[in-house]
Amino acid sequence: MNSKVSFSAASRDYQAGRYTQSLATLNQLIDTQKDAKTYALLAKNLLQLGFKTDAARSYCLAADCAGQGSLEYLKTAAKIHLEAGNEDEALLIAMRNLSKAQEDPELAFTIASVYLGRQQRDLLRPFKKVLSESQNPEHSRLAAQLLNDDLMDETNQTLARNLFRRYPNNLAFRFLYLVCLREFNEFSEISKHQAFIDAALVKNDIDVLKKDNPFYHLHWCGNEDYNRHAAIGTKPLDPARVAYRRGLPHTWSDKIRIGYMSSDFWDKHATMKLLQRVLELHDHNRFEITLFDHTLAEHKLNNNTTDRSRWGKVIDIYGLSDEAIFKTVRMENIDIMVDLKGHTSGSRAVSFNLPLAPIQVAWLGFPGSTLNVDLDYVIGDHSVLPDVAKPFYHEKFLRMPESYQPNDPANRPQPQPVTREQLGLPEDAFIFASFNGNRKITAEVVDSWCRILKRAPNSVLWLMANTARNQANLLDRFQAGGISPKRIIFCPRAHYEQHISRQQAADLGIDTFPVNGHTTTSEQLWGGLPVLTVKGTNFASRVSESLLRAIDLPELVAEDIKAYEDLAVELALNPERVTAYKEHLREKRYIAPLFDAERFCHHLEHAYELMTERAKQGLGPDHIDVPALPPRTEPFGSNS
């Protein structure tokens, strides 16, 4: 066979769309002509015929023959392997060229796609800049997903700024930029760039929300109807796959096998400050507990002081693909899989779209519906999940009888005596306090606090601020509202034990909206500080109400913003009422349900039994309200 003629014929056939004929010619030719162009043409035909894996391998063979020109073939091979779902092969090729990946957006795209899918976010930092500067829109879209919760990280700020400046009309990048602005309380810039979104919503253009991140969306939008549309980075849930999972045969045992999945299984994380004691209390005669752990190694090693085996059997799934997680979970024959992350940083919630278990549940991590994830139930209570919220969730409600939030009275430090003098606080002023994250402090919240401070003249506001930039921006807004900087006292973050103790030096905690304090509010109540909140309009804005009701202080839940401001002023002018609330917290700490981990664990285990009973009977998920134990009259635990 004349090789020149054969290759030309194969090339002509390819150009004419006769891929099978071209492939047949190349298969004959390959025995005598093993060069880069032949393997590359072979790969192109295989790709057109849908054989992506074989096409990627052919590009690798082309690279072997190409010498200095091999990189382009290898990049193409890696990209095709990635598209074919061959993550390990794609990553192996790209990592061989790691030294070039921080400057080559195509290599960076392959590596970052795999790391992001496996939530190995600690490895993504080197690729943010090159992807955010790429001219390829696909690279830009990926870059937008690389933002993590550490917004103090300059690479995150650079990424958001680069993308929005280059694509000012791209809604996803506008939302991303707003995330960074909110983190630093850049109120004027927020107002400027939020105006476009607000105008679209006035026109009922709900589709704009599809470009917003579900978690950060909650920080500005308390509309529960709108919340279910913020879904960037997720794919629509396939009802057929849900039905398939629920119909799979399953072998039950005498014990209920619970699987918890999280990246927060270290005792200094906010989630574990809440959950640790409940895990320790699970009845191992009735339940088998397995933790599917994708916690970063550095957090496990450097931030954990607890023997995690007390919480259950720990299986490390960090860095695994969704398919590998699926195989790992199925090997344990779990009855109920509980996702503790939802749409928060580090989540592997999308792995629940594979049939992990017959019952799949959302709890604790994400305050809302976990959009586009196959979950049967969301655990809440009557405060955070009232009946009016049912139309906005695809999950059925599993409502605990008191608060949905567990708390840990055994491992959480006891508040120690502290004086205002030690903390640099005025002795004779009424002190309002907020220790919530700065991103939760919106312009509307500051304006409300200004009105409160004006009406309560002998008062100051004690605020935790992340950075000097936050302080400056917050002070500017307070001054614009007519409040002297002397009345705003900033404090930094503190060690946990110190933070628990210092809270009691304030008179009244004042909550943020539309995202309340969650762990922050329960910490304030544990530390002896009453918290004033306003009745919310979605899960994230109803959490403080849930906690206050569970410690018998429903009167600190104001009906609206005006009532919130009125009550704050009334309490500042009548401090003896605050003294009574503080005494109430001291008396109720070891009696009321909020900090009763044993009672909570009993209710949770009963909830799991009720879910299991339905599934064993072949019944689909339905709303469940867990009945309450009789009220406790004696203090619980070792502090009685």
C-alpha positions as CSV (number, residue, x, y, z in Angstrom):
1,M,0.0,0.0,0.0
2,N,1.3,3.5,-0.9
3,S,1.4,5.2,2.5
4,K,1.2,8.7,1.0
5,V,-1.8,7.8,-1.0
6,S,-3.4,6.0,2.0
7,F,-2.9,8.8,4.4
8,S,-4.3,11.3,1.9
9,A,-7.3,9.1,1.2
10,A,-7.9,8.7,4.9
11,S,-7.7,12.5,5.3
12,R,-10.1,13.1,2.5
13,D,-12.6,10.6,3.9
14,Y,-12.3,12.3,7.3
15,Q,-12.9,15.8,5.7
16,A,-15.9,14.4,3.9
17,G,-17.4,12.9,7.0
18,R,-16.7,9.3,6.0
19,Y,-15.2,8.5,9.4
20,T,-15.6,4.7,9.3
21,Q,-13.9,4.5,5.9
22,S,-11.1,6.8,7.1
23,L,-10.7,4.7,10.2
24,A,-10.4,1.5,8.2
25,T,-7.7,3.0,6.0
26,L,-5.8,4.2,9.0
27,N,-6.0,0.8,10.7
28,Q,-4.2,-0.7,7.7
29,L,-1.7,2.2,7.6
30,I,-0.8,2.2,11.3
31,D,1.3,-1.0,10.9
32,T,3.8,0.8,8.7
33,Q,3.4,4.5,9.5
34,K,3.5,5.1,13.2
35,D,3.8,8.9,13.4
36,A,2.1,11.8,15.1
37,K,-0.1,12.9,12.2
38,T,-1.4,9.3,11.7
39,Y,-2.3,8.8,15.3
40,A,-3.8,12.3,15.5
41,L,-6.1,11.6,12.5
42,L,-7.0,8.2,14.0
43,A,-8.0,10.1,17.2
44,K,-10.1,12.6,15.3
45,N,-12.1,9.8,13.6
46,L,-12.6,7.9,16.9
47,L,-13.8,11.1,18.5
48,Q,-16.3,11.7,15.7
49,L,-17.6,8.1,16.1
50,G,-18.1,8.6,19.8
51,F,-15.1,6.5,21.1
52,K,-13.7,9.2,23.4
53,T,-11.5,7.0,25.5
54,D,-9.9,5.4,22.5
55,A,-9.5,8.9,20.9
56,A,-7.7,10.2,24.0
57,R,-5.3,7.2,23.9
58,S,-4.6,7.8,20.3
59,Y,-3.7,11.4,21.1
60,C,-1.3,10.1,23.7
61,L,0.4,7.9,21.1
62,A,0.6,11.0,18.8
63,A,2.3,12.8,21.6
64,D,4.8,9.9,22.0
65,C,5.8,10.4,18.4
66,A,5.7,14.2,18.3
67,G,8.8,15.2,20.3
68,Q,8.7,18.9,21.1
69,G,5.1,19.2,19.8
70,S,3.8,16.6,22.2
71,L,2.2,19.1,24.7
72,E,-0.7,20.1,22.4
73,Y,-1.6,16.4,21.8
74,L,-1.4,15.7,25.5
75,K,-3.6,18.6,26.5
76,T,-6.2,17.4,24.0
77,A,-5.9,13.8,25.3
78,A,-6.4,15.0,28.9
79,K,-9.4,17.1,27.9
80,I,-11.1,14.2,26.1
81,H,-10.5,11.8,29.0
82,L,-12.1,14.4,31.3
83,E,-15.1,14.7,29.0
84,A,-15.4,10.9,28.9
85,G,-15.4,10.7,32.7
86,N,-11.9,9.2,32.9
87,E,-10.8,11.5,35.7
88,D,-7.8,9.5,36.8
89,E,-6.4,9.3,33.3
90,A,-7.0,13.0,32.6
91,L,-5.3,14.0,35.9
92,L,-2.3,11.7,35.3
93,I,-1.6,13.3,31.9
94,A,-2.1,16.9,33.2
95,M,0.0,16.3,36.4
96,R,2.9,15.2,34.2
97,N,2.9,18.7,32.9
98,L,2.2,20.4,36.3
99,S,5.0,22.9,35.9
100,K,3.3,24.4,32.9
101,A,-0.3,24.3,34.3
102,Q,-0.1,27.6,36.2
103,E,0.5,29.4,32.9
104,D,-1.5,27.1,30.6
105,P,-5.3,27.5,31.0
106,E,-6.1,24.2,29.3
107,L,-3.9,22.2,31.6
108,A,-5.2,24.2,34.5
109,F,-8.8,23.5,33.4
110,T,-8.3,19.7,33.5
111,I,-6.6,19.7,36.8
112,A,-8.9,22.1,38.5
113,S,-12.0,20.3,37.1
114,V,-11.0,17.1,38.8
115,Y,-9.9,18.7,42.0
116,L,-13.1,20.7,42.2
117,G,-15.3,17.6,41.5
118,R,-13.5,15.8,44.3
119,Q,-13.7,18.9,46.6
120,Q,-9.9,19.0,47.0
121,R,-10.1,22.8,47.2
122,D,-6.9,23.1,49.1
123,L,-5.1,22.2,45.8
124,L,-6.9,24.8,43.6
125,R,-5.2,28.0,44.6
126,P,-2.4,27.9,41.8
127,F,-5.0,27.7,39.0
128,K,-7.4,30.6,39.9
129,K,-5.4,33.4,38.2
130,V,-4.7,31.6,34.9
131,L,-8.3,30.5,34.5
132,S,-9.8,33.8,35.4
133,E,-7.6,35.5,32.7
134,S,-8.3,32.9,30.0
135,Q,-10.2,34.0,26.9
136,N,-12.1,30.7,26.9
137,P,-15.6,31.2,28.5
138,E,-15.6,27.6,29.7
139,H,-12.4,28.3,31.7
140,S,-14.0,31.5,33.1
141,R,-17.1,29.5,34.2
142,L,-14.9,27.0,36.0
143,A,-12.9,29.9,37.6
144,A,-16.1,31.2,39.1
145,Q,-16.6,27.9,40.9
146,L,-13.1,28.0,42.5
147,L,-14.1,30.7,45.0
148,N,-13.9,29.2,48.5
149,D,-15.1,30.4,51.9
150,D,-11.7,32.0,52.7
151,L,-12.5,35.4,51.2
152,M,-9.6,36.9,53.0
153,D,-7.4,34.9,50.5
154,E,-6.3,37.5,47.9
155,T,-6.5,34.8,45.2
156,N,-10.3,34.7,45.7
157,Q,-10.6,38.5,45.5
158,T,-8.4,38.6,42.4
159,L,-10.4,35.9,40.8
160,A,-13.8,37.6,41.3
161,R,-12.5,41.0,40.3
162,N,-10.8,39.7,37.1
163,L,-13.9,37.8,36.0
164,F,-16.4,40.7,36.6
165,R,-14.2,43.3,35.0
166,R,-13.7,41.2,31.8
167,Y,-17.3,40.1,31.6
168,P,-19.4,42.9,33.2
169,N,-22.6,41.6,31.6
170,N,-22.2,38.1,32.8
171,L,-24.6,37.5,35.7
172,A,-22.7,34.7,37.3
173,F,-19.6,36.9,37.5
174,R,-21.6,39.8,38.9
175,F,-23.0,37.6,41.7
176,L,-19.5,36.3,42.3
177,Y,-18.1,39.8,42.6
178,L,-20.9,40.7,45.0
179,V,-19.9,37.8,47.3
180,C,-16.5,39.5,47.8
181,L,-18.1,42.9,48.2
182,R,-20.4,41.6,51.0
183,E,-17.5,39.9,52.8
184,F,-15.9,43.4,53.3
185,N,-19.1,45.4,53.7
186,E,-18.5,47.5,50.6
187,F,-22.1,48.9,50.8
188,S,-21.9,51.5,48.0
189,E,-20.4,49.1,45.6
190,I,-23.0,46.4,46.6
191,S,-25.8,48.8,46.0
192,K,-24.4,49.8,42.6
193,H,-24.0,46.2,41.3
194,Q,-27.1,44.7,43.0
195,A,-29.3,47.3,41.3
196,F,-29.3,45.4,38.0
197,I,-30.5,42.2,39.8
198,D,-33.2,44.0,41.8
199,A,-34.5,45.7,38.6
200,A,-34.8,42.3,36.9
201,L,-36.7,40.8,39.9
202,V,-39.1,43.8,39.9
203,K,-39.9,42.7,36.3
204,N,-40.4,39.1,37.6
205,D,-37.3,37.9,35.7
206,I,-36.6,35.0,38.1
207,D,-34.1,33.4,35.7
208,V,-31.4,35.9,36.8
209,L,-31.2,33.9,40.1
210,K,-30.1,30.8,38.3
211,K,-26.6,32.3,38.1
212,D,-26.3,32.9,41.9
213,N,-24.6,30.6,44.3
214,P,-27.2,28.9,46.6
215,F,-25.3,29.5,49.8
216,Y,-24.2,33.1,49.2
217,H,-27.7,33.9,47.7
218,L,-29.2,33.5,51.2
219,H,-27.0,36.4,52.5
220,W,-29.0,39.0,50.6
221,C,-32.3,37.3,49.8
222,G,-34.8,36.2,52.4
223,N,-37.6,35.4,49.9
224,E,-38.2,31.6,50.2
225,D,-39.8,31.5,46.7
226,Y,-36.7,33.1,45.1
227,N,-34.3,30.9,47.1
228,R,-35.2,27.8,45.2
229,H,-34.0,29.3,41.9
230,A,-30.4,30.0,42.9
231,A,-28.7,27.0,41.6
232,I,-25.5,27.7,39.7
233,G,-23.1,24.8,39.7
234,T,-25.9,22.2,40.0
235,K,-27.7,20.1,37.4
236,P,-31.5,19.6,37.4
237,L,-32.6,16.5,39.4
238,D,-33.8,13.6,37.3
239,P,-37.0,12.2,38.8
240,A,-36.4,8.9,37.1
241,R,-33.2,8.4,39.0
242,V,-34.9,9.3,42.3
243,A,-37.6,6.6,41.6
244,Y,-34.9,4.2,40.6
245,R,-33.0,4.7,43.9
246,R,-36.1,4.3,46.0
247,G,-37.1,1.1,44.1
248,L,-33.7,-0.7,44.6
249,P,-33.8,-3.8,46.7
250,H,-32.3,-3.3,50.1
251,T,-31.3,-5.6,53.0
252,W,-32.3,-4.3,56.4
253,S,-30.9,-5.5,59.7
254,D,-31.9,-5.4,63.4
255,K,-29.9,-2.1,63.7
256,I,-30.4,1.0,61.7
257,R,-27.3,1.9,59.8
258,I,-26.7,5.7,59.7
259,G,-24.1,7.3,57.4
260,Y,-23.1,10.9,58.0
261,M,-21.2,12.7,55.2
262,S,-19.2,15.9,55.9
263,S,-15.9,17.6,55.5
264,D,-16.2,19.0,59.0
265,F,-15.3,16.1,61.2
266,W,-12.9,17.9,63.5
267,D,-13.8,19.1,66.9
268,K,-13.0,22.8,66.4
269,H,-15.4,23.2,63.4
270,A,-18.7,24.9,64.1
271,T,-20.7,21.9,63.0
272,M,-18.9,19.6,65.4
273,K,-19.2,22.1,68.3
274,L,-22.9,21.4,67.9
275,L,-23.0,17.8,66.9
276,Q,-20.2,16.1,68.8
277,R,-22.2,15.1,71.9
278,V,-25.1,13.7,69.9
279,L,-22.7,11.4,68.0
280,E,-21.2,10.3,71.3
281,L,-24.7,9.5,72.7
282,H,-26.1,7.4,69.8
283,D,-27.4,4.0,71.1
284,H,-25.0,1.5,69.5
285,N,-27.4,-1.3,70.4
286,R,-29.9,0.1,68.0
287,F,-27.8,2.1,65.5
288,E,-24.6,1.6,63.6
289,I,-22.9,5.0,62.9
290,T,-20.5,5.5,60.0
291,L,-18.8,8.9,59.2
292,F,-18.0,9.3,55.5
293,D,-15.2,11.8,56.0
294,H,-13.9,14.2,53.3
295,T,-12.2,16.5,55.8
296,L,-8.8,18.0,54.8
297,A,-5.9,16.2,56.3
298,E,-4.5,19.4,57.8
299,H,-7.8,20.0,59.7
300,K,-7.9,16.5,61.0
301,L,-4.3,16.6,62.2
302,N,-4.0,20.2,63.3
303,N,-7.5,21.2,64.5
304,N,-8.8,18.0,66.2
305,T,-8.1,16.9,69.7
306,T,-10.8,14.3,70.1
307,D,-10.7,10.6,69.5
308,R,-13.1,10.5,66.5
309,S,-13.8,6.8,67.0
310,R,-16.2,7.9,69.8
311,W,-18.4,9.4,67.0
312,G,-18.6,6.2,64.9
313,K,-16.7,4.2,62.3
314,V,-14.7,6.7,60.2
315,I,-14.2,6.1,56.5
316,D,-11.9,8.5,54.6
317,I,-13.4,9.5,51.2
318,Y,-11.3,12.7,50.7
319,G,-10.4,13.2,47.1
320,L,-12.5,10.3,45.8
321,S,-14.7,10.7,42.7
322,D,-18.5,10.6,43.1
323,E,-18.4,7.1,41.6
324,A,-15.8,5.9,44.1
325,I,-17.9,7.4,46.9
326,F,-20.9,5.6,45.6
327,K,-19.0,2.2,45.7
328,T,-17.6,3.0,49.2
329,V,-21.0,3.8,50.7
330,R,-22.8,0.9,49.0
331,M,-20.3,-1.5,50.5
332,E,-21.5,-0.4,54.0
333,N,-25.1,-1.1,53.1
334,I,-26.3,2.1,54.7
335,D,-30.0,2.5,55.5
336,I,-30.0,6.3,56.0
337,M,-27.4,8.7,54.5
338,V,-27.3,12.1,56.0
339,D,-25.7,15.0,54.2
340,L,-24.3,17.6,56.7
341,K,-23.1,20.1,54.1
342,G,-25.7,20.9,51.4
343,H,-24.6,23.8,49.2
344,T,-21.7,25.0,51.4
345,S,-18.0,25.0,50.7
346,G,-16.4,21.5,50.5
347,S,-19.7,19.8,49.9
348,R,-20.0,16.4,48.2
349,A,-23.8,16.6,48.2
350,V,-24.0,15.8,44.4
351,S,-22.8,12.3,45.2
352,F,-26.3,11.8,46.7
353,N,-27.6,11.8,43.1
354,L,-26.1,8.3,42.8
355,P,-28.2,5.7,44.7
356,L,-26.2,5.8,48.0
357,A,-29.0,4.6,50.3
358,P,-32.8,4.0,50.3
359,I,-33.3,7.0,52.6
360,Q,-31.3,10.2,52.0
361,V,-31.5,13.2,54.3
362,A,-30.3,16.8,54.6
363,W,-29.4,18.2,58.0
364,L,-27.6,21.0,59.7
365,G,-25.1,22.4,57.2
366,F,-27.3,24.2,54.7
367,P,-30.3,26.4,55.9
368,G,-32.7,25.7,53.1
369,S,-33.7,23.3,50.4
370,T,-30.6,21.5,48.9
371,L,-31.5,22.2,45.3
372,N,-31.0,19.6,42.6
373,V,-29.8,16.9,45.0
374,D,-31.7,13.7,45.6
375,L,-32.8,14.0,49.2
376,D,-35.9,12.5,50.7
377,Y,-36.1,14.6,53.9
378,V,-34.8,17.8,55.4
379,I,-34.5,17.9,59.2
380,G,-35.8,21.0,60.7
381,D,-38.5,22.1,63.2
382,H,-41.7,24.1,63.2
383,S,-39.9,27.4,63.4
384,V,-37.5,27.0,60.5
385,L,-39.8,24.8,58.5
386,P,-43.4,26.1,59.0
387,D,-46.2,24.7,56.8
388,V,-46.0,27.8,54.5
389,A,-42.5,26.7,53.4
390,K,-43.6,23.3,52.1
391,P,-44.2,24.5,48.4
392,F,-40.6,25.7,48.2
393,Y,-38.9,22.3,49.1
394,H,-38.6,19.1,47.1
395,E,-37.6,17.4,50.3
396,K,-40.3,16.2,52.8
397,F,-40.1,17.9,56.2
398,L,-38.8,15.9,59.2
399,R,-39.6,18.3,62.0
400,M,-38.0,17.9,65.4
401,P,-40.3,18.8,68.3
402,E,-38.1,21.6,69.6
403,S,-35.1,22.9,67.7
404,Y,-33.5,21.2,64.7
405,Q,-30.1,22.3,66.0
406,P,-28.2,19.9,68.3
407,N,-26.0,21.4,71.0
408,D,-23.1,20.0,73.1
409,P,-23.2,20.8,76.8
410,A,-20.4,18.3,77.6
411,N,-17.6,19.4,75.3
412,R,-18.5,23.1,75.0
413,P,-16.5,25.3,77.5
414,Q,-18.3,26.8,80.4
415,P,-18.4,30.6,80.5
416,Q,-15.8,32.0,83.0
417,P,-16.1,35.3,84.9
418,V,-15.0,38.3,83.0
419,T,-15.3,42.1,83.5
420,R,-16.0,44.9,81.1
421,E,-12.7,46.6,82.2
422,Q,-10.8,43.5,81.0
423,L,-12.4,43.8,77.6
424,G,-12.1,47.6,77.3
425,L,-15.9,48.1,77.5
426,P,-17.7,51.1,79.2
427,E,-19.0,50.2,82.6
428,D,-22.1,52.5,82.5
429,A,-23.4,52.0,79.0
430,F,-26.0,49.6,77.7
431,I,-24.1,47.3,75.4
432,F,-25.7,45.8,72.3
433,A,-23.5,43.1,70.7
434,S,-23.2,41.2,67.4
435,F,-20.7,38.5,66.8
436,N,-22.1,37.4,63.5
437,G,-19.9,37.1,60.4
438,N,-19.4,40.4,58.7
439,R,-21.0,39.2,55.4
440,K,-24.3,38.9,57.4
441,I,-24.3,42.6,58.2
442,T,-26.1,44.2,55.4
443,A,-26.8,47.9,54.8
444,E,-30.3,47.3,56.0
445,V,-29.1,45.8,59.2
446,V,-26.7,48.7,59.9
447,D,-29.5,51.2,59.1
448,S,-31.7,49.5,61.6
449,W,-29.0,49.5,64.3
450,C,-28.5,53.2,63.7
451,R,-32.2,53.8,64.4
452,I,-31.9,51.8,67.6
453,L,-28.7,53.6,68.8
454,K,-30.3,57.0,68.1
455,R,-33.3,56.1,70.3
456,A,-31.2,54.5,73.1
457,P,-28.8,57.3,73.8
458,N,-26.8,55.7,76.6
459,S,-25.9,52.7,74.4
460,V,-23.0,51.4,72.4
461,L,-22.7,48.6,69.8
462,W,-20.0,45.9,70.2
463,L,-19.1,44.4,66.9
464,M,-16.7,41.7,65.8
465,A,-14.8,42.8,62.6
466,N,-12.7,40.5,60.4
467,T,-10.4,43.2,59.0
468,A,-9.5,46.9,59.1
469,R,-11.3,47.2,55.8
470,N,-14.6,45.9,57.4
471,Q,-14.2,48.4,60.2
472,A,-13.7,51.3,57.9
473,N,-16.7,50.4,55.7
474,L,-19.0,49.7,58.7
475,L,-18.0,53.0,60.4
476,D,-18.7,54.9,57.2
477,R,-22.2,53.5,57.1
478,F,-22.8,54.3,60.8
479,Q,-21.6,57.8,60.4
480,A,-23.8,58.3,57.4
481,G,-26.7,57.1,59.6
482,G,-25.8,59.8,62.2
483,I,-24.0,57.6,64.7
484,S,-20.6,58.7,66.2
485,P,-17.7,56.3,65.7
486,K,-17.2,56.5,69.5
487,R,-20.4,54.4,70.0
488,I,-19.1,51.5,67.9
489,I,-16.6,49.3,69.6
490,F,-14.9,46.7,67.5
491,C,-13.4,43.4,68.7
492,P,-11.3,40.8,66.9
493,R,-12.0,37.1,66.8
494,A,-10.9,35.3,69.9
495,H,-10.1,31.8,71.1
496,Y,-13.2,29.8,71.6
497,E,-13.0,29.6,75.4
498,Q,-12.4,33.4,75.5
499,H,-15.2,34.1,73.1
500,I,-17.7,32.0,75.1
501,S,-16.8,34.0,78.3
502,R,-16.6,37.5,76.8
503,Q,-20.2,37.5,75.5
504,Q,-21.7,37.9,78.9
505,A,-20.1,41.3,79.3
506,A,-22.7,42.6,76.8
507,D,-26.3,43.3,77.7
508,L,-28.2,42.2,74.6
509,G,-27.2,40.4,71.4
510,I,-28.9,41.9,68.4
511,D,-29.3,39.6,65.4
512,T,-28.7,40.0,61.7
513,F,-31.1,39.4,58.8
514,P,-31.9,37.8,56.4
515,V,-29.2,35.3,57.8
516,N,-29.4,35.0,61.5
517,G,-26.7,33.9,63.9
518,H,-26.9,30.1,63.8
519,T,-24.1,28.5,65.9
520,T,-23.3,32.1,66.9
521,T,-26.7,32.5,68.5
522,S,-26.6,29.3,70.4
523,E,-23.1,30.3,71.7
524,Q,-24.5,33.6,72.9
525,L,-27.3,31.9,74.8
526,W,-24.9,29.3,76.2
527,G,-22.6,32.2,77.3
528,G,-25.5,33.9,79.1
529,L,-26.3,36.6,76.6
530,P,-30.0,37.1,75.5
531,V,-30.5,37.6,71.8
532,L,-33.1,39.7,70.1
533,T,-34.1,38.6,66.6
534,V,-36.8,39.3,64.1
535,K,-39.3,36.8,62.7
536,G,-37.8,35.4,59.5
537,T,-39.1,34.6,56.0
538,N,-37.0,31.6,55.2
539,F,-34.9,28.9,57.0
540,A,-31.8,31.0,57.3
541,S,-33.7,33.9,58.9
542,R,-35.7,31.7,61.3
543,V,-32.9,29.9,63.1
544,S,-32.6,32.3,66.0
545,E,-36.3,32.0,66.6
546,S,-35.9,28.2,66.7
547,L,-33.2,28.5,69.3
548,L,-35.0,31.1,71.5
549,R,-38.1,29.0,71.6
550,A,-36.1,26.0,72.6
551,I,-34.8,27.9,75.6
552,D,-38.2,29.4,76.5
553,L,-37.6,33.0,75.3
554,P,-40.1,33.4,72.5
555,E,-40.7,37.0,73.6
556,L,-37.3,37.9,72.1
557,V,-38.6,37.1,68.6
558,A,-40.0,40.4,67.2
559,E,-42.7,40.3,64.5
560,D,-41.0,42.7,62.1
561,I,-38.2,45.2,61.9
562,K,-40.1,48.0,63.6
563,A,-41.0,45.7,66.5
564,Y,-37.4,44.5,66.6
565,E,-36.2,48.1,66.9
566,D,-38.9,49.1,69.4
567,L,-38.0,46.1,71.7
568,A,-34.3,46.8,71.5
569,V,-34.9,50.4,72.6
570,E,-37.3,49.3,75.3
571,L,-34.8,46.9,76.8
572,A,-32.0,49.4,76.7
573,L,-34.2,51.8,78.6
574,N,-35.3,49.1,81.1
575,P,-32.1,47.1,81.8
576,E,-33.7,45.3,84.7
577,R,-35.6,43.2,82.1
578,V,-32.4,42.2,80.5
579,T,-31.1,41.2,84.0
580,A,-34.1,38.9,84.3
581,Y,-33.4,37.3,80.9
582,K,-29.9,36.6,81.9
583,E,-31.1,35.0,85.1
584,H,-33.5,32.9,83.0
585,L,-30.6,31.7,80.8
586,R,-28.7,30.6,83.9
587,E,-31.7,28.7,85.3
588,K,-32.7,27.1,82.0
589,R,-29.3,26.1,80.7
590,Y,-29.5,22.6,82.1
591,I,-33.3,22.1,81.9
592,A,-34.6,23.7,78.6
593,P,-34.4,21.5,75.5
594,L,-31.9,23.7,73.6
595,F,-28.8,22.3,75.4
596,D,-30.1,18.9,76.3
597,A,-28.1,16.6,74.0
598,E,-29.6,13.4,75.4
599,R,-33.1,14.6,74.8
600,F,-32.2,15.7,71.3
601,C,-30.5,12.4,70.5
602,H,-33.6,10.5,71.6
603,H,-35.8,12.6,69.3
604,L,-33.3,12.2,66.4
605,E,-33.1,8.4,66.8
606,H,-36.9,8.3,66.9
607,A,-37.0,10.3,63.7
608,Y,-34.7,7.8,62.0
609,E,-36.9,4.9,63.2
610,L,-40.0,6.7,61.7
611,M,-38.3,7.2,58.4
612,T,-37.1,3.5,58.3
613,E,-40.6,2.2,59.2
614,R,-42.0,3.9,56.1
615,A,-39.3,2.7,53.8
616,K,-39.6,-0.9,55.1
617,Q,-43.3,-0.8,54.3
618,G,-42.6,0.3,50.8
619,L,-44.0,3.8,51.4
620,G,-42.5,6.9,49.9
621,P,-41.2,9.8,52.0
622,D,-43.8,12.0,53.6
623,H,-43.8,14.9,56.1
624,I,-43.1,13.6,59.7
625,D,-43.4,15.5,62.9
626,V,-41.5,13.8,65.7
627,P,-43.4,13.7,69.0
628,A,-41.7,15.3,72.1
629,L,-40.7,13.6,75.3
630,P,-42.3,15.0,78.4
631,P,-40.7,18.3,79.6
632,R,-37.6,17.9,81.8
633,T,-38.0,19.1,85.4
634,E,-34.5,18.1,86.7
635,P,-31.1,19.3,85.3
636,F,-29.5,16.9,82.8
637,G,-26.1,15.4,82.5
638,S,-23.1,15.8,84.8
639,N,-24.0,19.3,85.7
640,S,-27.0,18.4,87.8
